[in-house]
Amino acid sequence: MSALIPPTPDQDSQSMLDCLRQTVTMTLEGKRRLGQYVVIWKNNMPVVVGDDAPIELLEANQQR
């Protein structure tokens, strides 16, 4: 059995991936500057991050 090697994306796919990464980075930075919370995926679970996150969501984070 051979080891799985992740495929290298072609030029168009890599450009799209780079664009998506840049957009996400800019969006998260903008939300941080505005003091808005975000929901991210961490350890196979959604996690709420930010000072203005709803209390219900923060409590749900702590229960996990």
DSSP file (Angstrom, degrees, kcal/mol; ACC not computed):
  #  RESIDUE AA STRUCTURE BP1 BP2  ACC     N-H-->O    O-->H-N    N-H-->O    O-->H-N    TCO  KAPPA ALPHA  PHI   PSI    X-CA   Y-CA   Z-CA
    1    1 A M              0   0    0      0, 0.0     2,-0.2     0, 0.0     0, 0.0   0.000 360.0 360.0 360.0 135.3    0.0    0.0    0.0
    2    2 A S        -     0   0    0      1,-0.1     2,-0.2     3,-0.0     3,-0.0  -0.619 360.0-103.4 -95.5 153.7    1.4    3.4   -0.9
    3    3 A A        -     0   0    0     -2,-0.2     2,-0.5     1,-0.1    -1,-0.1  -0.473  39.2-110.1 -71.7 143.0    1.3    6.5    1.2
    4    4 A L        -     0   0    0     -2,-0.2    -1,-0.1     1,-0.0     0, 0.0  -0.637  31.4-162.0 -77.6 125.7   -1.3    9.1    0.2
    5    5 A I        -     0   0    0     -2,-0.5     3,-0.1     3,-0.0    -3,-0.0  -0.940  22.4-120.8-109.0 121.2    0.3   12.2   -1.2
    6    6 A P        -     0   0    0      0, 0.0     2,-0.1     0, 0.0    -2,-0.0  -0.376  35.2-110.4 -61.6 135.3   -1.9   15.3   -1.3
    7    7 A P        -     0   0    0      0, 0.0     0, 0.0     0, 0.0     0, 0.0  -0.359  23.9-120.6 -67.1 144.5   -2.3   16.5   -4.9
    8    8 A T        -     0   0    0     -3,-0.1     6,-0.0    -2,-0.1    -3,-0.0  -0.756  33.4-120.8 -83.0 123.8   -0.6   19.7   -5.8
    9    9 A P        -     0   0    0      0, 0.0    -1,-0.1     0, 0.0     0, 0.0  -0.310  25.5-113.1 -66.3 148.2   -3.3   22.2   -7.0
   10   10 A D     >  -     0   0    0      1,-0.1     4,-2.6     4,-0.0     5,-0.2  -0.186  39.5 -91.4 -71.2 175.2   -3.0   23.5  -10.6
   11   11 A Q  H  > S+     0   0    0      1,-0.2     4,-2.1     2,-0.2     5,-0.1   0.883 125.7  48.0 -60.0 -43.5   -2.3   27.2  -11.1
   12   12 A D  H  > S+     0   0    0      2,-0.2     4,-2.2     1,-0.2    -1,-0.2   0.927 113.4  47.5 -64.6 -44.4   -5.9   28.3  -11.3
   13   13 A S  H  > S+     0   0    0      1,-0.2     4,-2.5     2,-0.2    -2,-0.2   0.896 111.6  50.6 -64.1 -40.2   -6.8   26.3   -8.1
   14   14 A Q  H  X S+     0   0    0     -4,-2.6     4,-2.6     2,-0.2    -1,-0.2   0.886 108.9  52.0 -65.3 -38.3   -3.9   27.7   -6.2
   15   15 A S  H  X S+     0   0    0     -4,-2.1     4,-2.2    -5,-0.2    -2,-0.2   0.911 110.9  47.6 -63.2 -42.3   -4.9   31.2   -7.3
   16   16 A M  H  X S+     0   0    0     -4,-2.2     4,-2.5     2,-0.2    -2,-0.2   0.919 112.2  49.4 -64.4 -43.8   -8.4   30.6   -6.0
   17   17 A L  H  X S+     0   0    0     -4,-2.5     4,-2.5     1,-0.2    -2,-0.2   0.915 111.1  49.5 -61.4 -43.9   -7.1   29.2   -2.7
   18   18 A D  H  X S+     0   0    0     -4,-2.6     4,-2.3     1,-0.2    -1,-0.2   0.900 111.1  50.0 -61.5 -41.7   -4.7   32.1   -2.2
   19   19 A C  H  X S+     0   0    0     -4,-2.2     4,-2.4     2,-0.2    -2,-0.2   0.915 111.1  48.5 -64.0 -44.2   -7.6   34.6   -2.9
   20   20 A L  H  X S+     0   0    0     -4,-2.5     4,-2.5     2,-0.2    -2,-0.2   0.911 111.4  49.8 -63.1 -42.9   -9.9   32.8   -0.4
   21   21 A R  H  X S+     0   0    0     -4,-2.5     4,-2.4     1,-0.2    -1,-0.2   0.913 111.8  48.3 -62.4 -42.2   -7.1   32.8    2.3
   22   22 A Q  H  X S+     0   0    0     -4,-2.3     4,-2.5     2,-0.2    -2,-0.2   0.907 111.6  50.1 -64.6 -41.9   -6.5   36.5    1.8
   23   23 A T  H  X S+     0   0    0     -4,-2.4     4,-2.5     2,-0.2    -2,-0.2   0.914 111.5  47.6 -63.7 -43.6  -10.2   37.3    2.0
   24   24 A V  H  X S+     0   0    0     -4,-2.5     4,-2.8     2,-0.2     5,-0.2   0.924 112.1  50.3 -63.6 -44.1  -10.6   35.3    5.2
   25   25 A T  H  X S+     0   0    0     -4,-2.4     4,-2.1     1,-0.2    -2,-0.2   0.922 112.9  45.9 -60.0 -45.2   -7.6   37.0    6.7
   26   26 A M  H  X S+     0   0    0     -4,-2.5     4,-2.4     2,-0.2    -1,-0.2   0.892 113.2  50.0 -66.3 -39.8   -8.9   40.5    5.8
   27   27 A T  H  X S+     0   0    0     -4,-2.5     4,-2.4     2,-0.2    -2,-0.2   0.929 111.6  47.3 -65.2 -45.8  -12.4   39.7    7.1
   28   28 A L  H  X S+     0   0    0     -4,-2.8     4,-2.3     1,-0.2    -2,-0.2   0.895 112.6  49.9 -63.5 -39.5  -11.1   38.3   10.4
   29   29 A E  H  X S+     0   0    0     -4,-2.1     4,-2.5    -5,-0.2    -1,-0.2   0.912 110.6  50.1 -64.9 -42.1   -8.8   41.4   10.8
   30   30 A G  H  X S+     0   0    0     -4,-2.4     4,-1.9     1,-0.2    -2,-0.2   0.915 111.4  47.8 -62.6 -43.3  -11.7   43.7   10.1
   31   31 A K  H  X>S+     0   0    0     -4,-2.4     5,-2.8     2,-0.2     4,-0.7   0.886 110.8  52.3 -64.8 -38.1  -13.9   42.0   12.6
   32   32 A R  H ><5S+     0   0    0     -4,-2.3     3,-0.8     1,-0.2    -2,-0.2   0.929 109.7  48.4 -62.8 -44.7  -11.1   42.2   15.2
   33   33 A R  H 3<5S+     0   0    0     -4,-2.5    -1,-0.2     1,-0.3    -2,-0.2   0.842 112.7  48.2 -65.1 -33.4  -10.7   45.9   14.6
   34   34 A L  H 3<5S-     0   0    0     -4,-1.9    -1,-0.3    -5,-0.2    -2,-0.2   0.559 114.2-118.3 -83.0  -8.0  -14.4   46.5   15.0
   35   35 A G  T <<5 +     0   0    0     -3,-0.8    17,-0.3    -4,-0.7     2,-0.3   0.764  62.7 148.5  77.5  26.0  -14.5   44.4   18.1
   36   36 A Q      < -     0   0    0     -5,-2.8    -1,-0.3    -6,-0.2     2,-0.1  -0.667  45.4-119.2 -94.5 148.7  -16.9   41.8   16.7
   37   37 A Y        -     0   0    0     -2,-0.3     2,-0.3    13,-0.2    13,-0.2  -0.424  25.1-157.0 -81.4 161.1  -16.8   38.1   17.6
   38   38 A V  E     -A   49   0A   0     11,-2.7    11,-3.0    -2,-0.1     2,-0.5  -0.938  13.4-134.3-133.0 157.2  -16.1   35.3   15.2
   39   39 A V  E     +A   48   0A   0     -2,-0.3     2,-0.3     9,-0.2     9,-0.2  -0.971  31.9 176.8-112.0 122.6  -16.9   31.6   15.1
   40   40 A I  E     -A   47   0A   0      7,-2.9     7,-3.4    -2,-0.5     2,-0.6  -0.786  32.6-112.5-121.9 165.9  -14.0   29.4   14.1
   41   41 A W  E     +A   46   0A   0     -2,-0.3     2,-0.4     5,-0.2     3,-0.0  -0.890  43.0 163.9-101.1 121.4  -13.5   25.7   13.8
   42   42 A K  E >   -A   45   0A   0      3,-3.3     3,-1.0    -2,-0.6    -2,-0.0  -0.992  63.9  -5.2-143.4 130.6  -11.0   24.3   16.4
   43   43 A N  T 3  S-     0   0    0     -2,-0.4    -1,-0.1     1,-0.3    -2,-0.0   0.893 128.9 -56.0  53.5  43.6  -10.5   20.7   17.5
   44   44 A N  T 3  S+     0   0    0      1,-0.2    -1,-0.3    -3,-0.0    -3,-0.0   0.752 123.0  92.8  62.8  27.1  -13.3   19.5   15.3
   45   45 A M  E <  S-A   42   0A   0     -3,-1.0    -3,-3.3     2,-0.0     2,-0.2  -0.996  80.8-107.3-146.3 147.6  -15.8   21.9   17.0
   46   46 A P  E     -A   41   0A   0      0, 0.0     2,-0.4     0, 0.0    -5,-0.2  -0.572  37.8-167.8 -73.3 139.1  -17.1   25.4   16.4
   47   47 A V  E     -A   40   0A   0     -7,-3.4    -7,-2.9    -2,-0.2     2,-0.4  -0.992  16.0-136.5-131.9 136.3  -15.7   27.9   18.9
   48   48 A V  E     -A   39   0A   0     -2,-0.4     2,-0.4     9,-0.3    -9,-0.2  -0.791  23.2-174.4 -93.3 131.1  -16.8   31.5   19.6
   49   49 A V  E     +A   38   0A   0    -11,-3.0   -11,-2.7    -2,-0.4     2,-0.2  -0.993  34.8  67.0-129.3 129.1  -14.0   34.1   20.0
   50   50 A G  S >  S-     0   0    0     -2,-0.4     3,-1.1   -13,-0.2   -13,-0.2  -0.459  74.9-101.0 138.8 152.4  -14.4   37.7   20.9
   51   51 A D  T 3  S+     0   0    0      1,-0.2    -1,-0.1    -2,-0.2   -15,-0.1   0.784 116.9  50.0 -69.7 -28.3  -15.4   40.0   23.7
   52   52 A D  T 3  S+     0   0    0    -17,-0.3    -1,-0.2    -3,-0.1   -15,-0.1   0.232  78.0 133.5 -98.5  15.6  -18.9   40.7   22.3
   53   53 A A    <   -     0   0    0     -3,-1.1    -3,-0.1     1,-0.1     5,-0.1  -0.365  69.5 -95.0 -64.5 142.1  -19.9   37.1   21.8
   54   54 A P    >>  -     0   0    0      0, 0.0     4,-2.0     0, 0.0     3,-0.6  -0.309  29.5-125.6 -58.3 140.5  -23.4   36.2   23.1
   55   55 A I  H 3> S+     0   0    0      1,-0.2     4,-2.7     2,-0.2     5,-0.2   0.859 108.6  58.9 -57.9 -38.2  -23.2   34.7   26.6
   56   56 A E  H 3> S+     0   0    0      1,-0.2     4,-1.7     2,-0.2    -1,-0.2   0.893 107.8  45.8 -60.3 -39.6  -25.2   31.6   25.5
   57   57 A L  H <> S+     0   0    0     -3,-0.6     4,-1.8     2,-0.2    -9,-0.3   0.884 111.6  51.1 -72.4 -38.0  -22.5   30.8   22.9
   58   58 A L  H  X S+     0   0    0     -4,-2.0     4,-1.8     1,-0.2    -2,-0.2   0.908 110.3  49.7 -64.2 -41.0  -19.6   31.4   25.4
   59   59 A E  H  X S+     0   0    0     -4,-2.7     4,-1.5     1,-0.2    -1,-0.2   0.880 107.8  54.0 -65.0 -37.2  -21.3   29.1   27.9
   60   60 A A  H  X S+     0   0    0     -4,-1.7     4,-0.6    -5,-0.2    -1,-0.2   0.875 106.9  52.7 -64.6 -36.4  -21.7   26.5   25.2
   61   61 A N  H >< S+     0   0    0     -4,-1.8     3,-0.8     1,-0.2    -1,-0.2   0.907 108.7  49.5 -61.8 -42.3  -18.0   26.7   24.5
   62   62 A Q  H 3< S+     0   0    0     -4,-1.8    -1,-0.2     1,-0.2    -2,-0.2   0.765 103.3  60.0 -72.5 -25.2  -17.1   26.2   28.2
   63   63 A Q  H 3<        0   0    0     -4,-1.5    -1,-0.2     1,-0.2    -2,-0.2   0.662 360.0 360.0 -75.8 -16.2  -19.4   23.1   28.5
   64   64 A R    <<        0   0    0     -3,-0.8    -1,-0.2    -4,-0.6    -2,-0.2   0.469 360.0 360.0 -83.5 360.0  -17.4   21.2   25.9
